[in-house]
Amino acid sequence: MSTIIDAENPKLASETKGVSFGEDVVDNESFNTDSRRTAMRDAANKQKSIRHDIEFSERKFNIKTLPADMQRVYKQLADKHGEVYGLLWIFSVRTAVELHRGWHMPLLTSKILQQIKDKFEMRMTWNLGVFKLIFRVDDGAFEIHRKVPFDYDSEFQDLYTKTAAALVEGRIDVHEALLHQTEIKKGMHTAKSGLLFQRNYPGRLLVYPWQAATCAIIFFGGSYNDAGVAAICGF
């Protein structure tokens, strides 16, 4: 005969020193300690910030905020495959454009796009060039081109990556994913210093010389003297 112990009942816990389950004996103090630890861990998980997890929302993404060419493609996709399919393609394009701003991100960008394609069975392809991106959907029926300059805003790119991961894992829907992208773009979930020095003038003027100098060395194998000249041109 087995006994069930209620860890929340202090009287029962104090009166019973242990309980046997076949060959094993469970000590009440250890049982209660594990329960408290589990409760504390669950409470901590619930308090994670939006940078680590994103919860579902009833808000809807406004298609009219998109560029005209993307609105046209979305309308065709939504009519043919449904709203969610069209929004997933919009999310994929926006994610790729923002991630590709980092010169070190093309491989990760392509991997994320492939995960979205496989997860939601999207009929889309892409070509991530150095400065120009090409997106095709619906077996090439529609094609969008974007020119993307390099950037050094790693925090910005990190948040876009986490948003895409949350969508693929099913922790958010596509509406909330698109809304979160919009909020990131506005600097609502990023450090104020990044908004001031990396994404807006005059602070952004400090980024261009650094970009020019590092590109001269990394991509063109230049010397430090070449980097200095490139930095001056960056101004």
Secondary structure, DSSP 4 states (H G I P E B T S, - for coil): ------TT-HHHHHH--EEEETTEEEEHHHHHHHHHHHHHHHHHHHT--TTT-----S----GGGS-HHHHHHHHHHHHHH-HHHHHHHHHHHHHHHHHTTBTT-HHHHHHHHHHHHHHHT--EEEEE-SSEEEEEETTTTEEEEEE---B--HHHHHHHHHHHHHHHTTSS-HHHHHHHHHHHHTTTTS-HHHHHHTSSTTGGGGHHHHHHHHHHHHTT---HHHHHHHHHHH-
